């Protein structure tokens, strides 16, 4: 009986220290989400200006770049899989990998070869364990990606797409990453980065801009005039030429796309980690309560037994004395 | 000029500088370009080097850029570079170390290090 009580007390102590650790992890993750969001916010002016310039240049340049115009029958595709370096984030990496496997299956059905490019240690070990070959692996920054990291990935992807498929290059680039909707919802998204889908990003920016301008002006007449102005791009003079400007813009655009995806994924990773750690803390609390109850009843049982032993002993003595 | 230029210098991960200016001087592959209020819309590439912004108050801001481009329309100037640093922010030792490590083989990173050193030297 004494042994049981001692064991329970030991377990309560260890659960208590686990709870402290997970609680600390939860707090860290919460502050990291905010920081990841600040980085995403800081990157926004660049993305917006870049998209606007791309639109202007694309209108006037010849569009024979492999990043803009896909081949008729793509044979090889790259998938950039954005997972995390660390664990303790629930199913964050597993979800991304599952989605990327689904996309890979879809592409293989269309007769394409798939080359994964993997971000994050979790993804790298998943692919390595299964003996899959991959085009590139990038680790040690997923919690706090820098532009240089994104640049490196984008350069590798651009090298691949600028190489013909026969020589080991790819025709299309897809990305599977997690989008941070809010603190409680993050969703895994699979998108095609290149060749650029015309209706994809620019449309979103259009809408966002038009909305912002309208709400800023208030009056309906001013709003419509401003909206008309955003639709018509100024007649830019290109320096040196529209083609060259576009050719220089596309790699920057690629870097920007990867960077924003990494930032989005980083915020999601921390949100997933925060939730996982909160659950762990809650569970530890519950376990602690249950164990405390058990140890209390064990203690009571011990006391009860001691009393009954004393009483039994006294009775036996009294019985022996009276004889 | 009645109006001032509205200038934004933006790097890939942050806004480096923004404010009003009377003239902006930058370097394109075809030479220096100076932009004053009322300039026609331009979308130009930049080479690694200094961008000089003369503020309306007479102050001068020098920014080192790693390349990128500049867009001008209706007195709004956006200077976009993957990397950009204000002259005061440049860490000369780090730039020199980068340049030494890369050698002067003329690729992007080396030009960026050189640009930072040049801008730092002129401040």
Interface residues (C-beta under 8 A of the other chain):
Chain A: X39 X42 X43 X45 X46 X49 X50 X52 X53 X56 X57 X146 X147 X150 X151 X234 X235 X236 X237 X238 X239 X240 X244 X245 X248 X249 X252 X255 X256 X259
Chain B: X8 X10 X11 X12 X13 X14 X15 X28 X29 X30 X33 X40 X41 X42 X43 X44 X45 X67 X68 X69 X71 X73 X74 X78 X80 X82 X83
